[in-house]
Amino acid sequence: MTPAGAGGGDRGPTLAVVGATGAVGTVLLSILSERKDIWGEIRLIASPRSAGRKLTVRGEEVEVVALGEAAFDGVDVALFDVPDEVSAQWAPVAAARGAVVVDNSGAFRMDPDVPLVVPEVNPHAVRNRPRSIIANPNCTTLSMIVAMGALHAEFGLGELIVSSYQAVSGSGKEGVDTLREQLGKLAGTELGTQPGDIRRAVGDLGPYPAPIALNVVPFAGSLKEDGWTSEELKVRDESRKILGLPELRVTATCVRVPVVTTHSLTVHARFENEVTVAQAHEILRAAPGVVLCDDPAAGDFPTPADVVGTDPTWVGRVRRSMDDPCALELFVCGDNLRKGAALNTAQIAELVAAESAA
Ligand SMILES: NC(=O)c1ccc[n+]([C@@H]2O[C@H](COP(=O)([O-])OP(=O)(O)OC[C@H]3O[C@@H](n4cnc5c(N)ncnc54)[C@H](OP(=O)(O)O)[C@@H]3O)[C@@H](O)[C@H]2O)c1
């Protein structure tokens, strides 16, 4: 790796954040400011619309530069937090110019030559990157996979049936703006008692097919074959790839809820052998990156309102299925912008930087 360029002042590798102005990019800049500072220059890149804007990282103002080939000169690790089509075009360019790319979009996740990495679950996969691109999983998969990986290591996973309760920041800034605007229109009214009264009052639906304020929308992502959504297929395909279980049975129903940030999932996990709640508690308590919060008698279980802004995967409501001694029911919450996106990419980048340091 090359010595630092301008801005960092020390000799750490040069990091580029592509999409620094977006929902994930913004959280990434605060995570980079909080974690151990191993980087030299941190270069901020976005669309030409944002060129010249100043953003703060590590307590210093840094000017955003427009995406282009020259923006990757001297970059050792490039974190991509941009739409799929932008990653598809530019990640190979950054890689060809010598950077290791960590991509947060869906463009490369299922490419057999691109590892899909969760540092607590499959850190070894980071080294096998023939295209010099490493993919970061989708936020819904990431919100549960650290806990599921820990249970799989002990019990052997055979099937996952999940329902998600996904926050609007999973749709980027547009999702958050839409929820806040709709809530503004409904605040102080008594709407929500007649069919269609909320739909008529909110008007603009933003990126959603139905009102998101005071509602639940059983559709996330885009429509794919046989009625499944892209988000549901991602949970299935990505869980299989990360866990190294190509035959794992996975069924997902993805639902958008009026939460700003933090995805939740109910999980029915079936294992090869009988399980007990006490064993599951022990494993989850010891698992790095997991917090067990499971005392329903005391009102202790995770909720998005309490979990938002934190790093771990929170797990509660652990029960053994009443009709199946090999299955557990759980409720998990994870901040979709932190572990679900920015934190996981920062952790992967640190693994890459550690290779060179070693
Ligand atoms: N939100 C989540 O929970 C989440 C979780 C996991 C993964 N992801 C993925 O992470 C990526 C970013 O998501 P987001 O939610 O942060 O989106 P977002 O809020 O819409 O931000 C998009 C970012 O991409 C930049 N961008 C857009 N078009 C560009 C172009 N043509 N050239 C250069 N930069 C361009 C934008 O720059 P300007 O500001 O200059 O337009 C902005 O910085 C997506 O692939 C998304 O699927 C999101």
The ligand as an SDF file (V2000), in Angstrom:
LIG
                    3D

 48 52  0  0  0  0  0  0  0  0999 V2000
  -29.6200    2.3580    3.1940 N   0  0  0  0  0  0  0  0  0  0  0  0
  -29.3180    1.1280    3.6150 C   0  0  0  0  0  0  0  0  0  0  0  0
  -29.7860    0.6320    4.6770 O   0  0  0  0  0  0  0  0  0  0  0  0
  -28.3650    0.2780    2.8250 C   0  0  0  0  0  0  0  0  0  0  0  0
  -27.8990   -0.8700    3.4220 C   0  0  0  0  0  0  0  0  0  0  0  0
  -27.0150   -1.6960    2.7160 C   0  0  0  0  0  0  0  0  0  0  0  0
  -26.6320   -1.3370    1.4480 C   0  0  0  0  0  0  0  0  0  0  0  0
  -27.0920   -0.2160    0.8690 N   0  0  0  0  0  0  0  0  0  0  0  0
  -26.6310    0.1090   -0.4740 C   0  0  0  0  0  0  0  0  0  0  0  0
  -25.6570    1.1600   -0.3690 O   0  0  0  0  0  0  0  0  0  0  0  0
  -25.7090    1.9790   -1.5300 C   0  0  0  0  0  0  0  0  0  0  0  0
  -25.9650    3.4230   -1.1210 C   0  0  0  0  0  0  0  0  0  0  0  0
  -27.2330    3.4910   -0.4770 O   0  0  0  0  0  0  0  0  0  0  0  0
  -27.7670    4.7860    0.2820 P   0  0  0  0  0  0  0  0  0  0  0  0
  -28.9620    4.3110    1.0180 O   0  0  0  0  0  0  0  0  0  0  0  0
  -26.6690    5.4560    1.0300 O   0  0  0  0  0  0  0  0  0  0  0  0
  -28.2030    5.7070   -0.9980 O   0  0  0  0  0  0  0  0  0  0  0  0
  -28.4050    7.2880   -1.0620 P   0  0  0  0  0  0  0  0  0  0  0  0
  -28.7110    7.8620    0.2570 O   0  0  0  0  0  0  0  0  0  0  0  0
  -29.3550    7.5090   -2.1830 O   0  0  0  0  0  0  0  0  0  0  0  0
  -26.9340    7.8360   -1.5300 O   0  0  0  0  0  0  0  0  0  0  0  0
  -26.3990    7.5350   -2.7990 C   0  0  0  0  0  0  0  0  0  0  0  0
  -24.9510    8.0310   -2.9050 C   0  0  0  0  0  0  0  0  0  0  0  0
  -24.4630    7.6750   -4.2110 O   0  0  0  0  0  0  0  0  0  0  0  0
  -23.9900    8.8490   -4.8730 C   0  0  0  0  0  0  0  0  0  0  0  0
  -24.2620    8.7460   -6.2940 N   0  0  0  0  0  0  0  0  0  0  0  0
  -25.4520    8.5290   -6.9080 C   0  0  0  0  0  0  0  0  0  0  0  0
  -25.2770    8.5140   -8.2520 N   0  0  0  0  0  0  0  0  0  0  0  0
  -23.9670    8.7310   -8.4750 C   0  0  0  0  0  0  0  0  0  0  0  0
  -23.1710    8.8250   -9.6490 C   0  0  0  0  0  0  0  0  0  0  0  0
  -23.7070    8.7030  -10.8620 N   0  0  0  0  0  0  0  0  0  0  0  0
  -21.8520    9.0550   -9.4990 N   0  0  0  0  0  0  0  0  0  0  0  0
  -21.3040    9.1910   -8.2830 C   0  0  0  0  0  0  0  0  0  0  0  0
  -21.9960    9.1010   -7.1170 N   0  0  0  0  0  0  0  0  0  0  0  0
  -23.3160    8.8760   -7.2310 C   0  0  0  0  0  0  0  0  0  0  0  0
  -24.7590    9.9790   -4.2570 C   0  0  0  0  0  0  0  0  0  0  0  0
  -24.0460   11.1910   -4.4690 O   0  0  0  0  0  0  0  0  0  0  0  0
  -24.8250   12.6040   -4.5820 P   0  0  0  0  0  0  0  0  0  0  0  0
  -25.2160   12.9870   -3.1850 O   0  0  0  0  0  0  0  0  0  0  0  0
  -23.7740   13.4850   -5.1570 O   0  0  0  0  0  0  0  0  0  0  0  0
  -25.9970   12.3780   -5.4750 O   0  0  0  0  0  0  0  0  0  0  0  0
  -24.7980    9.5480   -2.7860 C   0  0  0  0  0  0  0  0  0  0  0  0
  -23.5690    9.8520   -2.1710 O   0  0  0  0  0  0  0  0  0  0  0  0
  -26.8040    1.3750   -2.4290 C   0  0  0  0  0  0  0  0  0  0  0  0
  -26.2280    0.4780   -3.3480 O   0  0  0  0  0  0  0  0  0  0  0  0
  -27.6840    0.6440   -1.4400 C   0  0  0  0  0  0  0  0  0  0  0  0
  -28.3920   -0.4210   -2.0530 O   0  0  0  0  0  0  0  0  0  0  0  0
  -27.9540    0.6350    1.5360 C   0  0  0  0  0  0  0  0  0  0  0  0
  1  2  1  0
  2  3  2  0
  2  4  1  0
  4  5  1  0
  4 48  2  0
  5  6  2  0
  6  7  1  0
  7  8  2  0
  8  9  1  0
  8 48  1  0
  9 10  1  0
  9 46  1  0
 10 11  1  0
 11 12  1  0
 11 44  1  0
 12 13  1  0
 13 14  1  0
 14 15  2  0
 14 16  1  0
 14 17  1  0
 17 18  1  0
 18 19  2  0
 18 20  1  0
 18 21  1  0
 21 22  1  0
 22 23  1  0
 23 24  1  0
 23 42  1  0
 24 25  1  0
 25 26  1  0
 25 36  1  0
 26 27  1  0
 26 35  1  0
 27 28  2  0
 28 29  1  0
 29 30  1  0
 29 35  2  0
 30 31  1  0
 30 32  2  0
 32 33  1  0
 33 34  2  0
 34 35  1  0
 36 37  1  0
 36 42  1  0
 37 38  1  0
 38 39  2  0
 38 40  1  0
 38 41  1  0
 42 43  1  0
 44 45  1  0
 44 46  1  0
 46 47  1  0
M  CHG  2   8   1  16  -1
M  END
$$$$
